[in-house]
Amino acid sequence: QVQLVESGGGLVQAGGSLRLSCVASGSIPSYNFMGWYRQAPGKQRELVATIASRGSPAYGNSVKGRFAISRDNAKNTVYVQMNSLKPEDTAVYYCNLKTYDRLADYWGQGTQVTVSS
């Protein structure tokens, strides 16, 4: 019912910045949570950031102070601005959408972010 497509990944040097975008399409509920999770090789998926339709961003501890999540509800798009990138940020980043009652959950295919030393 909902499709999510990420973009903006790539290779950057440590200390650099990237901005990821995720566009949702299909039967999108008016109230929802959108956000980002990441998974590095050999590690479990972890929260990057989430944000509700009316705001209230939340961040994983490892990215607080460096990343900023935002959304444009008119475009059904969520962004994450990633600054001061570290090699430890290297991972596949996945876009996620949850309905406000958490009865439905959707995932994108992921976009690779690689941070070199």
C-alpha positions as CSV (number, residue, x, y, z in Angstrom):
1,Q,0.0,0.0,0.0
2,V,2.9,2.3,0.7
3,Q,6.2,2.5,-1.2
4,L,9.3,4.3,0.1
5,V,12.2,5.3,-2.1
6,E,15.5,6.6,-0.6
7,S,18.1,8.7,-2.3
8,G,21.2,10.7,-1.5
9,G,23.6,8.1,-0.3
10,G,27.2,8.0,-1.4
11,L,30.8,8.1,-0.4
12,V,32.2,11.0,1.6
13,Q,35.3,11.7,3.7
14,A,35.2,11.8,7.5
15,G,33.9,15.2,8.6
16,G,31.8,15.7,5.5
17,S,28.0,15.9,5.1
18,L,25.2,14.1,3.2
19,R,21.5,14.7,3.0
20,L,19.3,11.6,2.5
21,S,15.7,11.9,1.1
22,C,12.8,9.4,1.2
23,V,9.7,9.9,-0.8
24,A,6.5,8.0,0.1
25,S,3.8,7.1,-2.4
26,G,0.6,5.0,-2.4
27,S,-2.0,5.0,0.3
28,I,-0.3,7.2,2.9
29,P,-2.2,7.9,6.1
30,S,-2.5,11.5,7.2
31,Y,-0.9,10.9,10.5
32,N,2.3,8.8,10.6
33,F,5.8,8.4,11.8
34,M,8.6,8.5,9.2
35,G,12.3,8.0,9.9
36,W,15.6,6.3,9.3
37,Y,17.3,3.2,10.5
38,R,20.7,1.9,9.6
39,Q,22.5,-1.4,9.5
40,A,26.3,-1.9,9.2
41,P,27.8,-5.2,8.1
42,G,27.8,-7.7,11.0
43,K,25.6,-5.5,13.2
44,Q,22.0,-5.2,14.0
45,R,19.7,-2.5,12.7
46,E,19.6,0.6,14.8
47,L,17.5,3.8,15.0
48,V,18.9,6.9,13.4
49,A,15.9,9.3,13.7
50,T,12.2,9.4,13.5
51,I,9.7,12.2,13.3
52,A,5.9,12.4,13.5
53,S,3.6,14.3,11.1
54,R,3.4,17.2,13.5
55,G,7.0,17.1,14.6
56,S,8.6,15.7,17.7
57,P,11.9,14.3,16.3
58,A,13.8,11.6,18.1
59,Y,17.4,10.5,17.6
60,G,19.6,7.5,18.3
61,N,22.3,8.3,20.8
62,S,25.1,7.8,18.3
63,V,23.9,10.6,16.0
64,K,22.6,13.2,18.4
65,G,24.0,16.6,17.8
66,R,25.2,15.6,14.3
67,F,22.1,14.6,12.4
68,A,18.9,16.5,11.9
69,I,15.6,14.9,10.6
70,S,12.9,16.9,8.9
71,R,9.9,16.3,6.8
72,D,7.7,18.0,4.1
73,N,4.2,16.6,4.5
74,A,3.0,18.2,1.3
75,K,5.6,16.2,-0.6
76,N,5.4,13.0,1.5
77,T,9.1,13.3,2.0
78,V,11.4,12.9,5.0
79,Y,15.0,14.0,5.1
80,V,18.0,13.5,7.3
81,Q,20.9,16.0,7.2
82,M,24.0,14.2,8.3
83,N,26.9,16.3,9.4
84,S,30.3,15.6,10.9
85,L,30.2,12.1,9.4
86,K,32.4,9.4,10.9
87,P,33.6,6.1,9.5
88,E,31.4,4.5,12.1
89,D,28.4,5.9,10.3
90,T,29.0,3.7,7.3
91,A,25.9,1.6,6.8
92,V,22.9,0.9,4.6
93,Y,20.3,3.5,5.6
94,Y,16.6,2.5,5.4
95,C,13.6,4.7,5.3
96,N,10.6,3.7,7.5
97,L,7.0,4.7,7.8
98,K,4.6,3.7,10.6
99,T,1.0,4.5,10.9
100,Y,0.1,6.6,14.0
101,D,-1.5,3.6,15.6
102,R,1.5,1.4,14.6
103,L,-0.7,-1.1,12.9
104,A,1.2,-0.9,9.7
105,D,4.9,-0.7,9.0
106,Y,6.7,0.0,5.7
107,W,10.4,-0.1,4.6
108,G,12.4,1.2,1.7
109,Q,15.1,-0.8,0.0
110,G,18.0,1.2,1.5
111,T,20.8,3.5,0.4
112,Q,24.5,3.0,1.0
113,V,26.4,5.6,3.0
114,T,30.2,5.1,3.1
115,V,32.4,7.4,5.2
116,S,36.2,7.1,4.5
117,S,38.9,7.9,7.0
